[in-house]
Every structure is written in C-alpha cells, then in structure tokens.
Amino acid sequence: MLTLVKKAMRGDKEAFIALMDKHSDSMLRIAHGYLSQDADVADAIQDTILDAYEHLSSLKEPRYFKTWLIRILLNNCNHIYNRNKNYIPLDEVSETLSDETQEIDTPLFRFHELLSFVSDENRLCFQLYYGEELTTREIADILHINENTIRSRMHREKLKLKARFQNSGYMTSARKGGASS
C-alpha cells in the first residue's frame, strides 16, 4: 500500500483510484456512523475523495495516508452534520416508523445499535477502534487527542455499557484485548 501512496503522490491517477477503492468500505462505515442520510454519506465521501486528490501533496508521511484520509472524511462529515443538524426530512420520519416494526438482527445492525448507547463524545472512538480496528495511537492522531485520554474514555464507556447490558446477552466482543492497542 505504501507503494500506491507514493505513486499517487507523484501524480499517478490509477494509484490514487486504487487507494480510494481500497479505503472505500472504511470511509462508508465511518460516514454512516456519523451521518444518518445516505445522500449525506455520499456527499461526505465524494468531498473527501476530491479533497484528498487536491491536497495529496500536503501529505507529509505516506505511511499515515489512512489516518490523513479519515481526518479529511471526519472534517467533511462534521461540516455536513453541522449544516443539517436542525433539518429532519419527512421521509426519514416515516422510515423510522416503519423500521421500528421490523426486527433486524445482523452484527452490523447490532453494532450500530450499541453505538447509539455510547455518548456522543466517545462514539467516534468506539467506531474507529472496534469498527475500523484502528489502534488507540492512530485514533489519537486522527482526533488530535492524547492517547491516554482515548483509552480512559473508552474504558469508562465500556464500564457504562457493561452495567447497562449485564446479563442481557446483548454484548458480544467485537475485538479482543480491550482498548490497550
């Protein structure tokens, strides 16, 4: 992958396309975790790809490409979220009502449902750690937060979740080892 990043930085468009293909699933999962509307997710990803292409020369270290790309995506998601935070489309309200009548039980749905119980402040950390399997160091770099702060936030939040779901059978370990990567 490092070779692809270096080629893309030298202007190889095919290498850049390959990088975007390689990271498209991660970008989609992260954007869906942050934004509720499919159109907003698509906008955030499109803006991220354009921003990454236009600013690829500003990437100082090729090995941090994924971290850099996620940071751009999060900035775009924040922008879209802030722009739309007071707007609830009518079709979303009707979808919510119809979704409540259906039972959905997939691991991805359960993960997103579990994330809804995590505080807003810590939700992104959980998604990046458990959903994208980034290390606490990488998350700290992306969010510009001390790594120990990430670990302590995740620890406190896991304790809250454990207390909430103890003996319910709801919690399943998505990743072994806790928050100490």
N, C-alpha and C positions, 0 to 999 in steps of 0.2 A: 504494500500500500504506500509506503514511503516513496517508492519509485514513481507511482502515479501522481502523488502530490508534487514531487519535484518537476515532473514533466508538465503538469498543469501550470505550475508557477512559471515555467519557461514559455507558456503560451500554447501548449498542446490541447486543443479543444476536445479531442477524443478522450484524453486522460481526464479532463475535467468532467465530462459526461459520465465516464466510468466511476469516478468518485461520487458523483451525485446519485448514480444508480446504487452504489454500494451503501450509501447512507440514507437512502430514501425511506426505508422502513423505520429507522430510528427517528428521523425527522417527523414522519407521520405519527408515530406513537407519542412523541413528546408534544407535538402541536395538538393532537386530540386530547391529551391530558390537560392542556392549558385552555383550549378553546372548545366551545360546545357545537358550533355550527360548522358543517362540512365546507361551506364556502369560505369561511374564515380560515380554516385549516389550509385549504388550497391556496388562499391568498398569502398566508404566512410562509408556506413552503416556496411558493413562486418568488416572493420577495427575497427570501433567504438565498435562493439559487442565484438570483440576479445580483444581490449584494455580494455574495461570495465571489462570483465571477468578476465583478467590477473591482473588488478590493483584495483579490488574491495576492497581489504584490505586497500588501501590508502584512501578510503572514510572515512572522519572523522565523519561526521554527517549524519546519514541515511535519515533525512528529506530533505536534499539537493541533493538527488540522481538524480532527473531530471536535475537540474542545472549542476551538475557534468557531467552527460551523454551528455548534449548538448554541454558543453565546449569541451569534447573529440571529438564529432562529428564536431564541428567547426574547431578544430585543424586539423582533418583529411581532411575536405573539403579544408582548406587553403593549405595543403600540395599538394593535388591533383590539385587544381586550379593553384598553382604556377608551378607545374610540366608541366601542359598542356597549359599554357596561350598563348603560341605562336603557338599552333597547332590547325588548323581548319580542321576537316575531310571533305572530299569531299561529303559524304552522308549528312552531316549537311547543307552544302550549298544548295544541291538540295531539302532537306526537307524544308528549309526556303523559297525557291522559291515557292514550292507547297503549303505551309501553307498560303502564302500571298494571294492565290487565293480563299481560303475558308474563310467563315465568321464563326467565333466561338464566341458564346456569353454565356458563363457559368460564374457563380460567381467566380469560381476558376481562370478561364482564365482572367477575368476582374481584379481580384486582382493581378495576376502576371503581367498583362499589366500595371496596375497602378504602381506596384513596379519598372517597368522599367523607370518611370519618377522620381523616388526618387534617390537622389545622392548615389553613391557607399558607401560613408561613413555612411549613415543613413539607407540604405536598410535593413540591418540585424535587426536593432532596430525595424523597421516597421513590418518586418515579425514575429519577436518574440512577439511583442506586439499585433498586430492585427490578425496574422495568428495562433499563438500558445497561445494567450491570457495570456502571462506571465505579471507579474507586472513590473513596472519600476525598482523596487528594485531587482527583480530576474534577469532582463536584465543587470543591473549594476553589479551584482555579476558575471554573466557569462562572460561579456565583460571586466571586471575589469576597469570600468569607473564610475565616480561619478554619482549618481542617478539624481542630478540636471542637469548634462550635458546631460543625456539621455532625460530628459524632455524638455530642451531648444532646443536640436537638433530636436526632434520630432515636437515641436511647430513651429519652423522656417520652417521645411519641409512641414508641413501641410498648412502653410500660402502660400508657393510657389505653392503647389498643388491646393489649393483653387483658387488662382489667375489664374492659368492655365486652370482650368476646370469650372470656374464660368459660370453659365447659360448654360452649355453643357449637364447637366443631367447625366454626367458620374459618378460623385462622389456619392456613397451611403455609409452610415455609417455602417461599419462592426462591430463596437463596440461603445456603448455609453459611455460617460464620459470623452473622451479625453485622454490625456496622464498623468493623475494625480493619477494613482493607487499606 
